[in-house]
Structures are given as structure tokens and as C-alpha cells.
């Protein structure tokens, strides 16, 4: 009785601290711009006009397929309840969802590692500034983290319930299906969980009964894919293209795809600063030669030709086939001169930047945060955030290694799914052009769980010694 009271008290304190942190971000660091307005425009036109698209100055909304419908659907529900474009209300709803995510992480950890580990995981997740910050931005991150936590929690509950047609099968499948509708790469969540479900079924009985016992897994896989069917049909009917997800290029059919610029950008880009100052500006804002690092040029001649291309672009800020051809020529020249840099070194550098850069993108911190003389206080803040970020990764890594030494008990399948998700996502991130720290935010629910192993019950922890 006393232990239950202490548990509730510690849990309530963690949630109260987490709530205070999230409310601070909503009050002091709210972000309503960029993709938020894009998603909001889709949600508003979908609700008011029945058209999944953007408004235009004359005529009705223009249909689009550059974003999946999961988050616009969430916004549309919020707009109906709280008022159109009431983004502050959306933030408060996201705050509640994120705290539920913390509870799910604690509940999963309790199942895996025991009482004290669950308390540690709850505190680690509630006080994490990086996940909390995104409650103050109407974007897909909060719902994505919720889906990740619920999917892995459902997986372990399904395993514990006998791996049949239990309610946790449906909860997990619906969660993974909605996750795919939030962001196209979240199919990796199902790609890691479904094989783990098959592994659970395989280990439960004779191989001859695998087909029958694997039926629930097949049903779950079909449920994950099912919501993509009406979206694909809609895209075919509206645009006459087969597009079951959202295009990687974030362009609607008929729009110019800037492959030349993207290839050239990948020959030198590493840091998030380049993403914001160059990548996002293309086809809408100026790009200055001074914002490019020295590694963007292999010779003085290449510098001059790059400057000439950018000068031509800066006349109208529009991507054209001629500009694309010029960027592609520069890209092919640089790739030919150093293919190892293009295919190995730079992708790895971008991934490391996404993992370990100070996660200050939600705060008013300069992109070049390391310039001490220009802003010493903000440099210290950024360094502190980088240290906290590194601490979470180190803690998660140490906990994962200890769990591995313990034989992945009590569930090797859950461990396999978690590790598989991280590996698959890292492999995907190596292919991206733009380095954004938020693309690795999805690792944090797993880091919370893994790191909490260090506080696991003695009966579990002593097996690793």
C-alpha cells in the first residue's frame, strides 16, 4: 500500500514537472510558421471546402498530395472543436498527448524492467527538453512519438496476451497504420514491429503450426496497409498518378523536381545551418555564395562558376530547367572528383549532425551557435543542450548494452524491434539531402526505455554483472 502511494506520488511529480516544462515552451517558444501553416491550410480547406489542398487567391482550393492526411485530419478535428486556426489549443492538446506518451514509456519500461526503471523512464521522458519543445509547434512530431511508444507497448502487451487476436493486436495495428499516415517514413515502424511479431509466433510453438498462428500477424500487416488504399485511389483519381504515400520531393505532379540542385547540395552540405540558409531557400528566396562553406568548392574556377549560377538564380529566385542543368553539371564534376566524399563521408556526417547537433531549433538560437564572441550566452545554452542530448544517447547506449548482456530478457522480440527501427531509420537518414535534428527525435522514446535499464530491479540487473 505504501509503495503504491509512493509510486503515484513520484509519477504525479514527474507529470507535473513535465507539464510545467511543456507549458513554458508553449508560452515562450511557440512556433507557428513553415510546415505548420501548410498543414493548417490543408486542414482548413479540407474542412470548409471538402478539398484536400491549398487555398488560392482566385477560385477554389488547389488539390495537393505533398503531405499525407494523418496530421491534417488531427488539425481538422481540433479546428472543429476549438475554432479554425486556433493553434494555441492545438498545442495544449499536443501537451496532453505528449504526457500520455511519457506514461506509455513508463508502462512499457515497467513491463520490461520493473518498478524503479519505470519511474526513471517516466522522469527521463517528462523532463526531456527536446521532445517537450515540439508540443509548442503544431507539427507531426508529437503524434509520431506517441505512435512509436504505443506501438512498442502494444507489441509487448500482445506478446504477454498470447500473441493471438487480442485487443492489443488491433491497438498496435491501428497505431502503426495511423503512424504511416503521419509521415511516410513511419512505415519503418511497421517494418520493425511486424517481423518481431512473426518471431514471437515462431518461438511459441511447432513450425508446422506457424501458418495458422501467424494469421494475426498477417491481419495486422493488412490493417497497416489498408488506410493507404483510399489515399492511393484519391491520388489516382485527382492526379492520375500512383502515389500510395507522399512524394519524397514534396512536389505535386507537373511541378519541376529540382534534382540538379539537390545533387549539387549533397556534394557539400552537412550542417542544419545549410538546410535553413540554402536548401529551404531554393525556388523562393535568395541564396548567397557567402553562406556556402569552403568545402562547396574544389577550385577557384569551381567557385567562380558556382557564384555565376547563384547570381543567375538570385535574379528571380525561381528554379528553371537551365539552372537545374547548371547545378547538375557542378554536381557531376564534384562527384567524379571525389565519389567517396559524396557517397560515404558526407551522408555519415549529416547523420552525425542530426544526432548530436544542439537541439535548439525551437529556440531563438543563431544557426552558427558556436560563435562565442557574437553571443556568449546563447553559445553556452547551445553547448549545454548538446551535452544534455549526448547524455541521453550515452545513457541509452549503456542501458542497451546492459540489456543485451542480460540476454534481452524478458523480451528479445521487443528488443529486436527497437534496434531494428533505429537501424532502418539511420539507413534512411543516410539518403536524405537536408540535415534536420528533428529527424532523429524518433529515437528518444527508445533511449528513455534503454537508459532506464540502469534502474531496473535487482533481480534483473544482477544478471548483467
Secondary structure, 3 states (H helix, E strand, C coil): CHHHHHHHHHHHHHHHHHHHHHHHHHHHCCECCCHHHHHHHHHHHHHHHCCCEECCCCCCCEECCCCCHHHHHHHHHHHHHHCCCCHHHHHHHHHHHHHHHHHHHHHHHHHHHCHHHHHHHHHHHHCCHHHHHHHHECCCHHHHHHHHHHHHHHHHHHHHCCCCCCHHHHHHHHHHHHHHHHCHHHHHHHHHHHHHHHHHHHHHCCHHHHHHHCHHHHHHHHHHHHHHHHHHHHHHHHHCCCCCCCCCCCCCCCCCCCHHHHHHHHCCCCCHHHHHHHHCCCCCCCCCHHHCCHHHCCCHHHHHHHHHHHHHHCCCCCCCHHHHHHHHHHHHHHHHHCHHHHHHHHHHHHHHHHHHCCCCCCCCCCCCCCCCCCCHHHHHHHHHHHHHHHHHHHHHHHHHHHHHHCCCCCCHHHHHHHHHHHHHHHHHHCCCCCCCHHHHHHHHHHHHHHHHHHHCCHHHHHHHC
